[in-house]
C-alpha cells in the first residue's frame, strides 16, 4: 500500500544542495511528491510504500550533503493511504511563513568538481572565476533574506542563460537549484583597474594580467567572497614593507595564501590537524610554525617577531586562478588598521587607492562583509581565534530551558553579538574594536541584517556590566525599542559560562578566566580571575595580586607603562626609577612622571597585562602597534624548562597569585640568562601556580573540571602546559573550540547566563 506523509526538516538545509539531494533520494526509493524551501527549513510531501518512507527518513539524516546539517525531522501530517500519488518528485517554489526559523549556510570553499571544470579547456566555464555548485560558493555573504532563493540574494540581478537554467532545473545535475549558478555568458564578470579606477582589462585577460603584476611585486586589492584582500608577494622584503607602510600596519602579522599543501609545507611545519582545517569547506587561516627564511620561508616582514605563520588555501575560483603561476600571496583584509573590511567597489576605489597599485574588481555584490576565520591547532585538536567566513552564521545547539529570543551584545575590543533562537545559539561574525566609529556602524548594520534575516525580536537583551561599553548602550536602546528585559552579565562570568556551555557542562566547575581587562563587580579592572560556579552563578575563588595600571587604557599599547608600575610595587619609587632609566633610557622623564602619578592610577588584577609587562622588561615589546603584540612576542620568544617563582598566598579565603617575585627574578636574570629561557620561565611558572590552586580547590570541594577562557588562552604554550598539569592531577581542562577564547565569546556567554537566570526564576 502507498502512504502519504508531510515532514519539515530543520537545520542547515538551504543553499547546500539539500532539496536536490532529497529529490534524488526519493527517486531511488520510488517515492513521489515534492520539496520546497520555507521559512522553517525544507518541507516535503512524500508518497510511497511504508518501507521506502522509513528508509528515506533514515537516509536524509545519514547521507545528507557535506555542507548540510539536519537538526530535526518533524512529521506535520501523519501517514495515511495515498490513493492518487503524483507521478514524480519535484522541487516547488519557496514559501514564506509567519515565523522564520530556517538556518543560513556559511560561505563554502570551491569544491573539487568545480575546480576540475574550471581547468578543463573544453568546459564552458573554463577559467571562469565565479564557478560554483550546490556544494560550494558564496552563501551568507550574498543572502538578503530567507528563504534562500536566487531572488533573495545579490545574484538576483543576473538572469540565468538557457544552459545555466537547464542545469538549475535538472534534478540529476550538480547545479540543480544552485542559487548562485552562473557562467561567463550570464554571470558576474571581473575586470582590472589601475589605482585611479581606469579599466585596463576584462575577464580572463584581467586575471592573467593581475597574476603577472603580483609576480612583478605590485600590490593589488582583490575582491573576494566577504570583502577585499590586499595581495602581494610574500617573498619580497621591499614589497611587504611597502604594504605595511601604506596600510599603516607596522607589525601585525599578515596571512599568506598558498597554492597547495606542498607550498604550505615549504613555508611552515603543517601538522595533520592543520591540513584537515586548510582543506575543509570553511578553509580558515591556520596558524602554523613558520620555517626560517633560509629554509625557503617568507619575508621577515610578513609576521615580524613571530614564530607562526597564518596560512590558507585558495577558497574561491578567482584565488585558484591567481595562484596558478604564483606559489603564495600575502592576503590581508583590505582596510586601514582596525577599520572594518572593505566590500563595496566604489568605497574600495576611493579608500584603498593610497594603498594599492591596481584593483581586481567584480560586479557580484557582497551583502554582508565578513573576515576570514583564524584557527589555531592545539595538539590533535584546534580552536578558533577569529570566527568569520566559513563558520558564521552556523548555529550551535543550545539546550537552554528558557526559549525566549535572547540577544547578547558582547564586549568592546573584539565586538560581536549572539542570538538564541529555537534551541540554537547563533553567533555573529568577528566585528572588531567597537571604539572605532566605522566598526560601530558595521556592528549596527550586521545586527540589523541578522534581525531582519531571522525576523528576530529580542525578548531579553544581555550586556556587559561595564558602564561605558558602547555595546551596553546598544543593549539599552534595543531593550527600549523592543520592550525587552535587560540582564547585566559580568565580563568574566560571560567568559566562564561560554566555555562551560561549549563543553556541555551543566554542573559546577572551576574557571581560570585570564584576559586583559574586564569590569569587575567591585568596579575594578579584573583580568586574572579564578572562579568556582556554574553557568548561572559564580564565586571568586582567587585572583592575581592587584597592581596599578599607569595611564589606564594607554597601557594596553604601551606595556612599558605597566612594567613601571610593577617595578614600583617590587622595589619602591627610587629603585624603580633607576631600573626604569636603565631599561628605557629614552623615556626617563616619562618614567619619573608615571611614578609620581602612580597612586592615582586604577588597580587591576590582569593576567594579560602581566605578560605585556614581562615582554617590556625583557625588551621584546615596549610599545605595541596592535592589541596583543607584547604577549605574543613573549610567547614567540619562550623556550626552555625554567619556572618563574610565582607565589600563591591565601587571604580571606581567596587564592592570591603574587607576581612580585617574578618581576624581581626577571630583572635579576635578564643579564645572566637567555631572554628566551626567562620568557619560557614566565609561562611554566604560571602554569605550575594555577595548577596548584586548582588542585587545592579540587581537594577541598571535589570539583575536577576547569574552564580556560579569556584572551590569555590564545597563548598555545601556556594552554598546553596548564592542560597537561591538570590532566596529570586527574582534572579535566575545558577548552574553547568553535567560540574563540577571546572577547568574541562574551556575547554567547551573556546569552547562556541570561537564559540560565530566566530558567531559575521560572522554577
N, C-alpha and C positions, 0 to 999 in steps of 0.2 A: 504493500500500500504506500502511496505517496502522501507525504505530510507537508504542511506549510508552517513556517515559523518566522518571527521577526526578531532581530537582535541589534544591539548597539554596542560597538566596540570602542572603548575609550583608551586613550594613550597617545603616543607619538604615531599617529596613523594617517596624517595628512601631509602630502608633499614628500612622501618617502616610498612611493610605489605600492602602497598597501591595497588600494582598490584593484589595481591591475593584478596583483598577486592573488587576491580573493577571487577575481574573475577566472583566472587560470585554474586555481584550485577547485573552484566549483565545477568547472567543465570536466576536470579529471575525475571528479566524484559523481558525475552525472546529475549535478544539481543545477536547477534553473532559478531565475529570479533577478534581482538587481542589487546594486550597492550605490550609495551616494554619500557625499560629504554633508554633514550637518554641523551645527554649532556645538554639538556634543561629541563628535567624533566621526565614525563611519557607521551608517545604518544599513542593514541588509534584510531583504526579504528572500527566504530560501524555500525552495520546493524540491523535495527528494525523498528517497527511502530513508527509513529510520537509521539504519547503519551508516549510510552515506552522510547524513546530517551529523551523527555522532563523530565520525572521523573528521569531518570538516571543522567542527567546533574545536576539536583537539588540535588539528594541524595548524589553524590560524595563529595559535599561541606558540607552537613548537617550530614552525618553519617560516615564520614571518620574515620580511626583508631585513637585512642587517641594520639599517638605519632606523627601523621602527621599534616600537616597544608597546606591547599590549598590556594595559593595566587591569582592564576589566571587560568581561563579555557579559552583557546584561540581556536577558530574554525579555522582550517587551510584549511579545504575543506568543503564548504557549502553543505547542504543536497541536494541530488539528488536521483532519483529512483535507487533501487538496484535489478536488475533482477536476479542475481545469488549470493545470500548471502552465506557465508561459513556456515558449519554445526554447529560449536560450538564457544566458546570463549577461546582463547589460550594466553599464555604468550610467546612472541617471544624473541629471543636472542637480547641482548642490541646492540645499535648502537651509535657510536661516531659521533659527528658533529663538524663543524668548530669552532663554538663558544660554550663554556661550560658555561651554566647558571644554571645548577642544584644546589640544595642546599644539604648540607651534614647534616645528622641527628646527634644528640648528643648521647652519650652513655646512656643506659637506665637501670634502676634497674630491678632486677629479678621480673617477673610477678607472680601472684598467681597460675596460671595454671602450670607453670614450677616448682614452689615450691611444689605443690601437687604431681606432678610426681616424683620429686626428693626424696620425703619422702615415696613413695609407694614401698614396698619391691618387689612387683610383676612387677614393671615397669623396662624396660631395662636400664633406666637412673637413677635407684635408687642410690642415693648418688653420682651422677656424678657432679663434681664441675664446669663443663662448659656447663651445660644445658641452652638452650636459644630457642627463637622462634621469630616470626616477631614482637612481642610486647615487647621484652626485649633483653638485652645483649649488647655487645660492638658494636660500630659503628664508631664514629670519631677516636677513638684511634687505629683502625686497618685498616683504609682506606688508600690506597696508591695513587689511582687516581679515577676519575669518568669516566663513570657511575659506580654506586655502584653495583658490582657483585663480586662473590667469587674470581675470578681470580685477582681482583684488591684490595684484602685485604690480611692481613697476614695469613688468613685461606687457602690461595691458595695451600699451601704445604700439606694440609690434604685432601686426596681423600675420598669422602663420600662412606660408605659401602652401599650395596644394600638396606638395611632397611632405612637408612637416605636419600638415593637418592629417594626412593619411597615416603617418606614424602615430600621431596622437590618438587616432581613432581605432587603431588596430590592437585588439586585446593580446595578440601574440608578440607585439613589438615592445622592446625595452623602453620606448618613449611613450607608451600608452598612458595618456593623461599626465605626462611630464610637463608641468605648467610653464617652466622657463624654456621649453623646447624652441630651438631656433636654428637657422643656418645662415650662410653668407647672403642668401637671396632675401630673406625676410627679417633677420635678427639684428641685434646690436652690432655696431662696427667700431673699429679702433682707428685712431689717427695720431700722428706725431706732430707736435708743435714746438717752436722754439720758446725761449723764456719770455718773449713778448706776446705769445699766443698765436703767431703766424703759423699756419698749417704747412708742413713740409712734405709729408707722405700720408697715404691712406692704406688701410688694411694690411696685408701681409708685408708689403714693402715697408710700411711703418714699423712693424715688429722687427723685421730684419735690420733696418737702419738703427733702431733703438738698441738692439743687441750689439751692433757694431760700435755704437757710440759708448756704450758701457765698457766695452773692451778697450776703448781708447782712453778711459779714465774720466769720462764725463759723469755728471750727477743728474739723474732723472727722477721725476715724480711719476710713479706708475699707479694707475687706478686699479684697485683690486675689488674683492667682494665687499669688504667692510669699510673701505676708505683708501686713501692714497698711501703708498710707501715712498720713501726716499731711497733710491737704489744707486749703488756704485760698486766698484771693485773693492773687495776686502783685502787685497794683496798690496795695494799701493799706499804707502805711508802718506804721500802727498795728497792723494785724493781723499782718503778718510779724514786726514787732518783738516782739509778744506771744508768737508761736510760738517765737521764738528764746529769749525769757526762760523760757518754760515748759519747753522742751526742753533748756535749758542748752547751747545750741549758739550760741556768741557770733558766730562769723564764718564757719564752714564753709559754702560755697555750698549753696543749695537747688536742686533740679531743678524745672523747670516743664513741666507737661503742657499742650500746646496743642491746640485743637480741629481745626486744619488746618494745611497747609503755608503757607497765606496768612497765618494768625496768626503762625506761626513767623517768616516773613519780615518781619512788622511789628515783632517784638521783637528780631530779630537778623539778621545777614548770613548767609545759608544757602547755602553752595556746593553744587554738584551732587552731590558725594560724600556730603555731609551729608543731602541729600534722599533719596538712594538708601538710606542707612542708616535714616533715620526711617521710610521706607515698607517696609522689609524685614520678613520674618516674625519676625526677632529683636527688632525695634523697640527698640533700646537708647536710653539717654540719649546725646545727641550734643552735644559742646561746640562752640558757635558764637560768633562775635564779637558781643557784645551791642550793641544800639542804646542811645543815651543816653535818659534819662528824658524829656527834652524832645522826642525824636523819637517818643515813644509807647511807650518801653520800660517795664520793670517797676520796682518799688520798689528803692531803693538798698540795702535790707536783704536782698534776695534773694541777691545774690552780692557782698557788700561787698569793695571793694578789688580786684575782678577785672574784666577786660575781656571775659571769656567768660561765656556763659550755657548751662547744661545743659538742652537741650530734648528732649522726647519726645512722640510722638503717642499717643493712646489705644490701648491694646493689648488691652483686654477690652471686652465689650459694656457692662458697667457704667460704665466710663470714658466711652464714647461717649455714654451716656445723661446722665451728669452734665454733660458738656460741650456738650450741645445748646443750652443757653441761656447758657453762660459761655464766653468765649474762651480762658481759660487758668486753670490752678490750680497753686499750689505743690504738688508731690508728693514728699515726702521720706520716707525709711524711718521707720517708726513704732518708735522706740526712744529710750532715753536715750543720749546721746553715747557711742560706742564699744561699746555693747552690741549683741547680735545683733538682727535684725529680729524683731518680734513676729508670730506667726502663729496663735495659739490664741485663740478668743473669750474664754474665761474669764480668761486671762492678760492679754489686751488690756483687758478691763473693769477689771481690778484695777490694772494698772501704768500704763495710759495716761490714767486718769481725771484726774490732775492736769494733763494737757497739753491735752486736748480738751474741747469743749463737747458734742459728740454723736458717736455711733458708727453707722456704716453696716455692719451685720453680715450674714453669710450662714451657712448650715448645710452648705456644702461644705467639708470639712476639707482642710487643707494637710498633706500627708505630709512634704514636705521644704521648709522655708523657703528662699527664695533672693532675693537682692537684684537690683535692676535692673542690667544691664550698662551700662558707660560707654565710649563710643567717641570718639576724637579724630581729626578729619580732619587729614591732613598732605599737602599738595599734592593730587594726584589719588587718593591712597590714604588709609588710616586705620590706626590701631592701637587695640587695646582698652586702656583704663586700669583697667577692672574687668571680670572675666569672671563673668557671672552668668546671669540669666534670658535665654533665647533662644540662649545659646551652650553652657551647661552642660546635659548632660554629653556634648556632641558630641565624638567622638574625633578624633584627628589621626593620620594614617598614620605608623607608626613602623617604619622598615626596620632595626631592631636585629638583630644577628646572633645574640644570645642570646635565647631565647624564654621565659626564666624570668618568673614574675609578680613584678614589682618594684614596690615602694611607695616613693615619695619623700614624706617627712613635712613638707617645706617649711621656712619660716623662722619669724619671730616676729611682726613688726609687721603684716604682711599675710599671715596664716596661710592655708595651703591644702595640699592633698595631691594626689598624682597616681599613677596606676597605669599599668603597661604590661601588655598582655594581647593575645595573638593578633594581633600585628602592629599594634596600635593603642596610642596614648597617650591615656589618659582623665583629663584634669584635672578636679578637683572645683571647686566654686564658691568665690568670694571669701568668706572667713570672718571676717576682722578681726584685731584685736590679741589675740594669744594670752595676753598677761599678764592680760587680763580673765577673771575666773572664769567668767562666763556664756559668753564666747567659747570658752574651753577646753572647756566642756561641749558647746557647739554643734559644735565641731570633732570631738569624740569621737563624738557622735551621728551626724554626717554621715558620718564614716569608717566607722562600723559599718553604716550604711544602705547605703553603696556596696559594702562587702564582702559584705553579705547579698544585695543585688540581683544582683550579678555572680557570687556564690558564689566569692569570691576568697580564696585563702590565700597571703599573700605568702611567696615563697621567698627574696627579698632585700629588706632594708629599708635605704634610703639616707637619710642625715640630715645636718644641718649640723654642722660641727665645733665650733660654739660650745658650751662645756660646760654653760651654764646655760639654753639654749633649752628650753622645755617640749616643743617638737616633737621634740627629740633624746631626751628622756626617754620620750616616747611610742614612739619608734622602738625603744628598748631593751626596753620592755615587750612590744611586739608581736613582736620577734625571739625573746624567751623563750617567749611564748605559742604561736608557730607554728614554733619551731625553725628560724627563718630566719637567713641570713647577714646581717651588717651591713656597710655601706660608708659611711665618713665622707667627705663631699664639702665642700671649701672653698667658702664662700658665693659668692665672685665667680667661681670656676670654674663653679659651677652656673649663674650668670647667662650666662657666656660660652657654655657648652655649649647652653643653652636657645636662645640666639639662632642659633648655628650650626645646630642641629637644625631650627629653624623655617625656616631659609633653605636647607636641604638641602645644607649644606656639610660634606663629609667630611674634606677636607684642611686644610692649615694656613691660619690667618688671624690677623689682629691683633684685639685686643679692647680697646675703651675701656669699661671697666666702672666707671661712676661712680654712686655712691649715697650714702646717709647713713652707713651703717656695716655692717661685716661682720667676722667673726672671721678674722684672718689666720693663716697657717701659723706665723708667728713669735709668735703670741699677742697681737699688737697689733690695734688697730681700723683695718682697711683701709677704703677707700671712694673712692679716686681711682686706679684701677689700669689699667696698660697691659700687656696680655698678648700673648704670641705662643704659638700652640699649636693643638691641635685638641680634639675632644670629650673624648678620654681623658686628655689631659695639657696642662699649660700651664707657661710660664715667665714670670716677672715681668720685663718689659722696661722698666718705668718706673712712677712714681707721683708723687703730689703731695708736696711738701716736708712732712715731719711737723710737727705743731704740737700743743700741749697742749689738752685738752678740759676746761676747768674745770667741775667738778660732774658730769663723766661724762654719764650719760643725761639729767640735768636740763637740759643744754644743748640738747637736742632741741626742747624747748618754750620755752626761754629763750635765744634766739640771741645776745642781748647778752653772755652769758657767754663764748661762743666768741670773739666780737669782741674782748673784753677781752684774751683770751689772744693773739690775733693782734697787737693793738696792742703788747703787751709784747715779742713777738718782733721787731717792727719798730723800736720806739722805746726799749725798755728800761722798767724799772719806773716811774721817776719821771714821765717824759713820758707814758707810757701812762695813769698815774693822772690827770694833768692833762687829757688829751684825753677820758678816760672821764668825768670830772666834768663837762666841758663838754657832752658828748653826753647823758649820763644823770645829770643833776644829782640827781634824786631817789634815785638808787641809789649815791651817792658812797661810803657806808660799805661797801656790798656789793662795789663795785669794788675798794676797798682790801683787803678780806678775800680776794677772789679772787686778787689779785696776790700776796698773801702765801702762799697755798696752791698757787699755780700749779705749782711744781716737783713737787708730789705728784700732779698730775692725769695721767690716762692720755694717751699720744700717739695721734694719728690722722692718716691721710692722706686724710681725707674730702673729696670734692668737694662733696657736698651741704651739709655744714656750712659750707663756704666761702661758698656762695651765701646761706645763712642769715645769716652774719656780715655780708656786704655789705649785706643788707637792713636789719640792725640799725644799722650805721654810717650808713646813709642815712636812718634814722628811719622806714623803711617798716614794720618789724615788730620790736619789741623782745622782746615776749613773745607766743608763738603759742598760740592756743586749739585748734589741731589740727595734726597732723603734716603738714609740707609748706607751711604757710601762709607762712612767711617767703620761701622760694624762689619760691613762686607770686606773691607780691607783687612780688618783683624782676622776674620775667618780665612781669607785668602792667604794670609801670612803664616797661619798656625801650623806647626809641626811638633814632633817630639812627644815625650811622655811626662814632662814635668807637671806638677799640680800646684797652682797658686794657693796660698794659705787663707782661703775663706774661713771665717769663724762663724759658728752658729751659736747664738745665745737664746735664752728663753726669758721673756719678760711679760708679766701679766697674762700668762697663758699663751702668748704668741711666740712663734719662732722668728728670730731676727737674724737675717743674713748680714753679717758685718763685713764690709768690703775694705775697711781701713787697713788691715794687714796686707791686703793685696796691693793697694796703692803704694805702700811702703816697699813691698817686695819688687814691684815694677821699677820704682825709682832707683833702688839699690842694685838691681840686677841688670839694668839696661846697658851699662858699660862693661859688664863682665860676661854676659850670656848672649847668645844669638837672639835677635828680636823675634825670630820665628818660634823659638822654644818658649819665650815668655808669652807670646800670643797663644801658643798651644796650651801653656800652663793655665791661662785665664779660663779657657774652655774646660779643661779637665778638672780644675779646682772647683769651678761652679757646679759641674756635673756631680762630683762627689758630694758636695754640700747639700744640694737639693735632694739627691737620692737618699742621703742620710735622714733628712727631715721626713721624707715620705715613709721611710722605714719606721721611724718613731711614731708617726701618725697611724700607720698600719698596726703596729703593736698595741697602741692604745685603743684604737677604735675598730679594728678588724676590717678596714677598707683596703682593697687591693688595686682598684682601678685608678689610674692617674691621667687626667686630661691635660694635654700640652697645647695651649693656644696662645696667640699673640704673635706679633711680628718677629720677635726674637727667634721663634721656632722655624723661621725660614732658614736659619743657620743650620745646615745639614750636619756639620761636625758636632755641634752641641746636641742636636736632636738624637743623633746616632749614639753618642756617648751616654746621655741620660737614659735613653730607651734600653741600652744594653745593661746598665747598672740596675735599673728597675726590674728587668727580667731575671737577672741573676739573683735578686732578692725575692723572687716569686710574685712580683707585681705585674700589672698589665698596663703598659703605656697606651693611651688612646690618642691617635694622631689624626689630623685632618687629611682629607684626600680631595674630594670634589669641591669643598669650600676652602678657600685659602686661609691659612692661619693668621694672616694679617687682618687689618680692619675691614677687608671685604666681607668677612664672615659675620660682622657685627649685626648687619640688618637681619640675617637669618636667625641669629641668636635672639634678637629682640622679638621676633615673631614667635619663636618657640617658648620664650619666657612669658610673653603676654598670653599665649594660649594656655599654658600651664596655670597661670594665675586665674584666668577666667574659669578653667575647669575646676579648680579648687573652690572658687567662690560658688560655683553651681552645685557642689556636692552637699 
